[in-house]
């Protein structure tokens, strides 16, 4: 198998092909090869070819940039067209090779996120694991890099961020007499109070929970806090770094006292970044993120929790096989993940069912209702049960996604939405083979995502660079410029007309959300009392809930606990609105769809781009442009670059628009949250609930939901204005550049014909590289089909 693959690589990657020779500034071959160790040889070859294309393109751009700078260095009046070229060249040179792919492992306590990461990176017990309690206490990012050692950075809350949390913790625990001199009702400490006591004791020592905010500000912390608020760790071996990391990552027991100085600053930790050296399993450019399921009481950590979810392009919802059916936490995590698809960058979502080796064989056989064949072993039963779970959960998840997301969402095209994995069996293989644990399948998914993204990124990069070199080369030839100079007033008028049409199309697109938004407002007005009442009721009454409710009010309607489900009153109250607008909101920001139906924004921009490109071709032919002239090619490619950047701008603004409803409601309810948080004394819990009910009633009567509607519509209007301003400014500059006459400066520009020819050759080679990758992949699949399948473990 390996020999066949190597032969295939040699045939498709000839050594004498100068397209793929190393650039003059070489990386050490061993370093370059190490970066692709996570990939099989066929995929390594494709990645190396794309890497060389990108590297040589950067070299050509750098040489061109240096020549331009030297040409105009002493000139006092550099034309705008040359400034534009120089800035575009510099931006492309400095552009990151590949934005990281963040894969979020999103799960509740004990779901097995850390165990799964350990199995994927093949480092047993690297991140702390425990079957009995919470282990990972903060967001942990794991990636591989070019470092020689295992490295970690522990990021701490700033001094101001800790002071904010300290004030909330002490307010939460503050017990005073009521207005009439009565003491507060006796109460058992709820989850919020227990966690507050825990943090203060950990950071300041026993008795800290009884001190005031001012006293604790003067108190000395038990642990040493670096002024940089970052702790760096390094180790030669994974096990050595794991030991050093453990006190910072592992959730400390509440009955624990003493221990190392590292554990004393544990309440300050907000993020841990771990970098592995040149992993054979996780390619450079992929970041696995262990995300706690409920957020955090600290505002900064909670905001980071949200942003981390939103920046993940892939989310794996992690759920224990024993909690997969009927688990409320599991449903909450799925809902939060689908919101990430709406407001963030998430394009792929899957359910990863952990601990899939767990099965009580006699019980399973008694309840088994499928198949006629007799089960011969534990392994056969586990595989049959796992396949049933996949089929059932795949259908349930796809139906749920169809209700929430637009029909053309990428995640709905996935053949597999559910994986059944076993980290324990990956190590032991007593019942399942390595392949049957599905850990290798997740690794393959990771590699495929990175390879696809690398292909798209390099293709776009080389194409954009070629357009700039076309124009730069033309500027160095005065005769060509004088002969090809065109009056482009007709194109300018056409562009202005098309921008006006684009504005109308955007208005039409955003108008589609008006009716669902209004219907959602009506639903919210009729159901908010019921929803609020359900949020304020707990099965054990007020016992222990008093302090939890106080924590909710201190954080403006939100409470995130490490052990309880997340509470967000603002989100709950606005949920009827989101249920109405989610489908159309998803369609508005969908990548595809017909521009004629008016519901999708990006297709309108694509149609605008196409109309400009067609007009340029028409004008070029009428005015004597050659079919492949530099002007047409440059303008078409530059428009693609401008509007491509616009799409990224839209995606960044999407989150603010989506969250504007809950943000508006939270701002309007802030005075009533603050009032409720100050209540103490007799029957404080009931009085807090009463303040909240009356406050929400008052705000609804004064138009709270209507204000939220107006603020969302205002956000849409701001996005429209931003789009049109960027389009007008960028395209006007581009047309000025393309229509600039050849003046004396161009005669002094250095000759870049050699760079242009090399760039032309690189651009042509893109197709060849893509074809080679397809041929290799086809041969690899053929060989895999022809190879014998692996035998399973002994029957048990």
N, C-alpha and C positions, 0 to 999 in steps of 0.2 A: 504493500500500500504506500509506504513512505517513499520507496524507490520510484514508483509510478508518478507520485506527486512531484518529486524533485525533477524527474525527466520533463514533465509537463511545464514546470517553471522555467527550465533551461530553454525549452523550445519557444516559449512565448516571451522570453525575456533575454534576447541575445545580447551578449557582452559587447558586440561591435556596433550596436545601435547607439549613435551619439546622442539621441534624444534623452536617453536615460543615464548618460555618464554623470559622474559626481560633479557638482559645482566646484568652483575653485576654492571656496571656503568650505572645507569638508568638516563634517562631524566625524569623529572616530567611528569606524564601521561597527566596532563592538558596541558602542553606545547606541547607535541608531538601531541596530538589530535588537538590542535589549528592550527598546520601547515597544516592540511588537511581539514579545514573548508570549503574551496571552492568546495570540491568534495561531491557528493552524497554518502550515506553510503556504497553502493556496491564498489565504487571506493576507498573510504577511507580504506576499509578492505584490498584491494589489496596493496595499498600504504604502509600501516602499516606493512604488511608482508614483502614486499621488504625492507622497512626501517630497520626492525629487522634483516633480513639477512645481510644487509650491516653493521649494527652496530656490530653484533656478529663477522662478518668476520674481521672487524678492530680490535676488541678486541683480536682475535686469533693471528692476525699478530703482534700486539703490544707485546703480551706475548712471541711469538717466537723470535721477534727482541731482546727483553730484555735478553732472555736466551742466544742467540748467542753472544751478546755484552759481557755479563758476562763471557762466556766461553773463549773468545779470548782477554779479556781486557788487560792482562799482557803479552801477546805474542808479541815478536818483529817482527816476520816474519809470518804475516798472509797470507796464500795462496790466490792467485787471485780468486779462486773459491769461497772462503768464503767471500771475499770482495764483489764479485758480488752479492752473496745472500743477504748480509746485505744491500747493496745499493738498490737492487730491493725491499726488504721488506720495507725499509724506504720510497721509492718512492710511493709504494702502500698505505702505512699508511697515507702519506701526500696528496695523490691524492684527489682533490675536490670531494665532494659527487655528484654534478651535475653541469655541466657548465650551466649558465643561457641561457634560450631561449629568444632571442631578437625578438620581433615582431614590425616591423617598420610600422608606419602609415605615409605614404608618400603622401602628397597632396599639392596643391597650395593654395594661399590666399583665405580664406573664405570657404574652402571645408567642414569644420566641423570636423577636426581632434580632437581638444580639446573637443568639445561637445561629440564626440563619446567616448573618454576616460572617460569623466565624467559619461556617462551613463553606461559604462562597469563596473566601480568601484562603481557605485551607489552613487555618490557624486555630486549633482547638483551644477554647477558654481564653482567647485573646481579649475579647470584651467580656466583662463580668456577666455571668449567667446564674440564675437560681430558679428552681421550680416552685418556690414557696412565696416569694415576695417580689416587689419592684426591685430591679437591679439598676437599669440605666436611669440616671436622675436628670439628664439634660440632653440637648441635641448633640449627637456625635456624628461627625463626618469622616468617612474613611475613603482614601484614594491612594493611588500609587504615583510615584514621581521619579525624577532622575537622581534623587538623593541616594547616598551609599548606605545610610543607616535608617533605622526606624525612628521616626520623629513624631512629636505631638506638640500642639500648642493649646493651652488652656486659657480661654478668654474670660476675664472676670467683669462683673458689673463695675462701672465707674463709681467714684465716690458719691456723686450726685444721685446716681441710680439706686445705690444702696440706701442713701438717706431717705429717698422716697419710699422704698419698701419698708425701712425701719419705722417710719412714721405710721404707715398703714398697719404694721404688725402690732405696734404698741397701742394704737387706737382700738384695734380689734380686741385686745386683751384688757383694755381699761374698764374697770368696774367701779362705778360711783353710786352715790345715793340718788334716788329719784327726786323730782321737784318738791315733794312733800316730806322729804326726809326719810322715805321708806327705802329699805335696801332692795336691790334687784331680786327677782325671783331666783330661787335656787335652780341651777342648771348644770347638766352634765356637759363637759367639753365636747363640742362637735368636731368634725374633721378640720374646719378652718382654724379653730383655737388650738387644737393639738399640733397642727403644723406650725403655727406661729410660735408656740412654746418651744417646739423642737428646734427651729431655726435659731432662736435667740440663745438657747442653751448651748447649742453647737458652736455658735460664733463668740459668745461672751462668757459662757460658763453657767453653772447652776445658780439659780436665783435671778437671772437676767430678766425672766418673764415678769417679775414683780417691780421692775424699775421703769421710770418714765422715759420718754423719748429723749429729753434733755440729759438725763443721767447716762443713758447709753451712748449718747454722742461723745460724752467725756470719758467713757470707759475704754479700756484697752482691749482690742480683739485678742483672742487666744492664739491665732495663727499669724504668721508674717505675710504681709500683703505687698507684692512688688509694686513699685511706683508706676511701672509700665502697664500694670493690670493684665499682663500676659505672662504665663509660666511656660517655659520651653523645656521639653524633655527629649533626650536622645538615647539610643541604645543600639548595640551591635546586633542583638537577637530579639525576635518578637516576644519571647517569654520575659525577657528583661524589661522591655518597655511596658508589657502588660502589668507587671508587678508595680512599676512606678505609676502607671495610670489608674490602677484600681481605686485608690482612695478618692480620686477626683471624680470618677464616673459612677462608682457604686453608691446607690442610695444607702445612707447610714441608718442603722436601726434606731428606733425612737427610745429604746430602753438602754441605749449604749452610752458609755461615758469613757472619757480618756482617749487613748489612741494617739496617732501621730499628728504632727502639726498640720499635715496636708488636709486631714479630714476637718480641721477646725474652720477652714475657709470654704468648705464645701457649699454653704449657702450663697456665696458670691458667684459661683460658676454659672455661665450662661451658654457657653459653646466650647466643644472640644473638637479640634481638627487633628486627625491622625494621617500620616503619610507613610506608605509602605515603599520600600526600595524596589523598583523594577519588578513588579509582580508578574508571575507567569499566568495569573488567573484573572486579575483585574487590569484592563488596559489603562494606560495614562490617558486622562481626559474624562474618566468616569468617576463620579463621586457617589458613594453609597451613604445615605443619610438615615440614621436611626432617629425617628421622630416620636417623642412621647405622645400619647393619644389625646391628651386633654388640654394642653397649654400650660400656663403658669400664672400664679398669683401676682408676680412682679410684672409691671406693665411692659418693661423693656423686653423681658424674656418672652412674654406672651406675644408681643408684636413680632419678635424674631421667629417665634413658632409659626405665626401666620405667613410671614414672608418666606420662610423656608419651605412651607408646603406649596406656596404659589410659584416659587422658582423651579420646582421640580417638573421636568418634562415628562417624567414617568412616576406614577405612584403605585406601589404595591400595598394593598390593604392586607395586613397580616392578622390571621385569626386562627386560634387553636381549633383543631378538628372537633373538640368536645363542646366548643362554644359557637360553632358555625350555624347551628339551628336555634333560632329564637333568642339569640343574644342581643340585647338592646345596644350594648357597646359596639358590637359589630355593625349594626345598622347605622349608628351615629357616625362611625368612621367612614362608611361608604358614602353617606350624605355629605360629609365634610370634603371628601375626595372629589365628589361630583361638583361641588362648589368651586374647587380648585380648577376644574376643567372650564368652568364658566368665567372665573375672574382672573386666572393665572395663565401659566404657560404649559400646563399639563395637556398632553396629547394622547398619552397611553395610560390606561388604568387596568389593573388586574387584581384578582383576589388570590392570595397565596395562603393556602390552608396548611398550617404547620402540624408537626407531631402526627403525621399521617400513618405512622406505623402502629399507633395505639388501636388495639382491637381485642375484645374478649371473645375468643373463637366460639365457645359453646353458646354464648348469648347471641352472637351474630348468626350462627347456623339455625338456631331456634326461630329467629325472626326473619330469616332470609326468604324473600318472595320472588326472586328473579332467577332465571336460568333453570335448566333441567339437569345440567351436568353436576356431578357431585364435587364438592370442594375437597381437595386432597391435602391441603396444607394451610398453615397460617399465612404464608406468602400469597397463595392464590386468593384467600379471603380478603386480605388487605388490598390487593390490586383490584379485585372486583368492586369492593366497597369504594375505593378511591375513584374508580372510573364512574361509578354511579353519582358520587358527589360532584364530580366535574360536569357531567351532563346536566344534573339538576341545577347546580349553582350557575353554570354558564347561561342557561336559559333565563333564570331569575335576574341575574345581573344585566344581561343584554336588554331584557324588557324594561328594567328600571332605567338604564341609560337612555333607551329610546324615548322614554317619557320626559327626560330632563334635557337631553342634548339634541342638537340638530341632526337630521338624518344622514348628513355627509360627514359626521365626525369620524376621525381616523380610528378611534377606539372601537367603533361599531363594526369596522372592517376586519378586526383581529379574529383570527381563527381560534385562538385560545385566550380566554379571559380568566381561566381558573387553573391554578397549579396546586398539586398536592405534594408537599415536600416533607422530608424527615431528616433533620440535622443529625439526630442521634444515630439513625441507621446509616447515614453517610459515613460515620466513623466506624461503626461496629459491623455493618453488613451481615448481621445474623439472620435477618429475614429478607431484606431487599438488596438488590444489587445497587451499585453506585448510580447507574443510569435510572433505575426505578425510584430512587430518592428524589429525582428531578432537579437536584442541585446543578448538574451539568447543563440541563435545559435552560435554567436561569442565566448561567454564564454565557451560553450561546446567544441568548436574547440580548445580553449586554453587549457582546462583541458585534452582533449584527447592527444594533442601533448606532454604535460608534462608527463602524465601517460605512454605513449609509450616510451618516452626517458628514464624515470626512470627504466622501465623494462629492456631495452637494456643495460643500464649502469650497473645496479646491476648484471645482468647475466654475463656480461663480467668481472666485478670486482671479483665476487665469483669464476668464472672459472680460472682466472689468479692467484688468491690467492691459489687455490687448487693445481695448478701445482707447485708453489713454496714450499708449505708445503710437497708435495710428495718428492721433492729433499732434502729438509732440514731434513726430517725424515730419509731418506736413509743415509745421512752423519753421523748421530748419531749412525749408526750400522756398525761397521768396517767389520764384517764378510760378511754382505750383499754386501758391496762395493767391497771387495776382490773377492768374488765369481762372481759378476756381471760385474767386470771391463772388458772392451772390447777395442780392438785396433780399432780405428775409422778412420784409414787412408783412407779406401775405401770411407767412407762417405765424408771425406774432399775433395777427388779428385772429387767426384760426385758434391759437392757443387760448387767447382771452375768451373767445366764445365757448370753447370746450370747458374752461374752468368754471364759467357761469353755469353750464349744463351740469358739471360735476357737483356744484353747490346745490342745485335743485335735486339732483339724484340722492345726495346725502340727506337732504331734508325729507325726501320721500322715504328713504330707508329708515330713518329714525322715527318717522311718523307711525311706523308699524307697531311700535311699542306703546303708543298712547292709549289705545283701547284696553289691552291687557293690563296696563298699569292702573287705569281707572277702575277696572273690574276688581283688581287686587285691593285697591283702596276701599272699595265698598265691602269686600269680604273681611278686610282687617277691622273696619269699624264695627261690623256685626259680631266679630268673634274675639276681640281683644280681651274682654272681661273673662271669658271662659279660659282662654290661654293663660292669662296672668294668674287666674285662680289656681289652675293646675300647677303652675310653677311655684306657687307659694304654699302648696300643700305637701307635707311629708308624712309617711306612714306612721312614724313614731311621734307625731304631733310636734310641739315646739321644743321638745327636749333635744338639746344639741343643735337644733336648726337655728336657734337664735343667733349664734355667732357666725354660722354660715351665711345667713341672710345679711348680717352686718357686713361681712366680707363682700357680698354681692354689691351692696350699696356703696361701700368704700371704693370699689373699682367701677363705678358708674354702670352697674347692671350686669357685670361679668364676674364669674368666679371659676377659676380653673384649679382643680385639686389633682393631686397625684393618685388619689384612690377613688374619688367619686366622679360621676359623669359631669362634663362641663355644663355650667349654668350660664346662659346668656339671655337675659330678659328682652333686650333690644331685638335680638335676632328672632326670638320666639314670637314677639308681637308683630314683626314684619313678615313672618313666614307666609301668611296667606297672600301677600303681594308677590313674593318670589315664586310661589307656586303658579301664579298666573303668568309672570313675565319670563320665567326661565327658558321655555322653548324658543320664544321669539328673540330673547337676548342672545341665546346661542347662535341662532341663524344670522343675526346682524353681524356677529364677529366670526362667522364661518369663513373658511378659505374658499369654498366653492359655492355654487348656486348660480342661477341665471340672473343677469342684471335686469332683465325685463320684468321680473316679479318684484323688484324693488326692495327685497327684504335683507339682502346681504351687502355689506359695505365693501369688502375687498374686491368682489367682482366688478363693482362700479369703477374702482380705481384701475383695475386691469383693463376694463373697456376704454377708459380714458387714455391709458398708456398705448393700447393698440391703435386707437384713432390717431394719436400723434405720430406713431411710427408709420402708419399708412400714408398720412399726409406728407411726411418727410420724403418717403419714397416717391410719391407723386410729384412733389416740387423738385426733387433731385432729377428726375427724368426730364421734366419740362425745362429745367434750367441747365441741362447739360452735365449733371453729375454722372459719373460712371456708376454702374450698378453696384460695384463694391467700393465706391469712393470712401475716403476717410471721413467726410462730413456725415454721410448717412450712417455709416457704421458707428461712428463716435456718438452721434446724437441718440441713436436707438439704444445703444448700450448704456449711455449716461442716464437716459430717462429710466431705464430699468433699475439702475443703481439708486437714483433719487427716490423712486416710488417703492423700491425694496426697503429702504431705510424708513420710509413712511409707515410701512406695515409694522415694523418693530415699534415705532412711536405709538401706533394705535394699540398694540398689545399691552404696552406699559400703562396706557391710560385706562384700559379696560377695567382693571381692578378698582380704581378710584370711582368709576361710574357705578360698578356693580355694588360696591359697599356704601354708596351715598345714602341709600334708604336707611340702613341701620345706623350710620353715622349721624344722620339728621335726627332720628328718633332719640338716640343717645344724648345728643346735645340738648334737645328740648326737655328731656327728663332729668337732666343733671341736677337742677335745683331740688327736685323731689328726692333723688338719691342722697344728696347731701343732707337734706333735712332728716331723712329716715336714719342715716348713719349716726346722727347725734343723739338718738333716743336712748335713754337708760331708765332704770328703775322698774317699778312694778309693771308686769304684763308688757314688757318692752317689745317682745316679739310681735304680739298682736297689734300694738300701736304702730310698729314699723310697717306691718302689712297694710294697716289702714291708711297710713300716709302714702304708701305706694299706690294703693287703689284709687284714692282721691286725686292724687297727683296725675296719674295716667288719665283718669276721667276728665280732669280739667284740661289737660293738654289736647286730648282728642276733640273735646268740644271747641277748643280754640284753633283747630285746624292742623294738628300735628301731622297727620298722614298726608294732607294736602301740601303742607310745606315740604315733606319728604319727596313728594311727587315733583314739585317745582324744582327742588335741588337736583334731582336726577336729570330732569329735562335740561337744566342749566349746564350740567356736566356734559350732556350730549352736545349742546350748543357750543361749548368751549372746545370740544374735540373737533367739531366741524370747522370752527374758526382756525384752529391750529393746523388742520389738514390743508385748508385753502391757502393760508399764509405761507406754509412751507412749500407748497407746490408753486405758487406765484414767484416767490423769491428764488428758489433753486432753478426753475426752468428759465426765468428771465436771465439769470446769470449765465446759464448754459448757452442760451441762444446768442447772447452778446459775445461769448467766447467763440462760438462757431462762425459768427459773421464778422469777426474782427479782420480788418484788412491787413495786408502784409506791410508793416512799416519798417523803419530802419532797424529796430531792435531785433527783428527776426533774422536779419543778415548776420547778427553777431552770435546767434544761438549756435551752440556746438552741434556738430553732426551726430545724430543718434541713429543713423541708418543701420549700423551693426546691431544695436539693441532692438530696433524694430524687427529686423529679420529673425533674430533669435526668438523674440516674443511671438512672432507669426508662426514659427516652427513649433513652439510650445503649445500654442493655441490649437494647431492642427493635431497635435499628438493626444489631445484630450479624448478624441473619439477612439483612437487606437488603444489607449489605456482602459477605457470602458469595455471595449470589445474583448480585450485580453482577460479582464476580470470575469466576464460572462462565460468565456470558454473554460477558464479554470474551475469556476463554480460548477458548471455542467459536468466536467470530468470528475470532480470530487464527488458529486451526488451519484454519478454512475458507479464509481468504485465503492461507495458506501453501500449501495443497493446490492452489489455483487458480493460484499464481504459477509461471512457467516455471523449470525447474531450471537451475542454473549449468553452464556448459560447462567441461570440464577443460582442463588445459594442453595445449600441442601434443604430438602423439604423438612418442615418442622410442624 
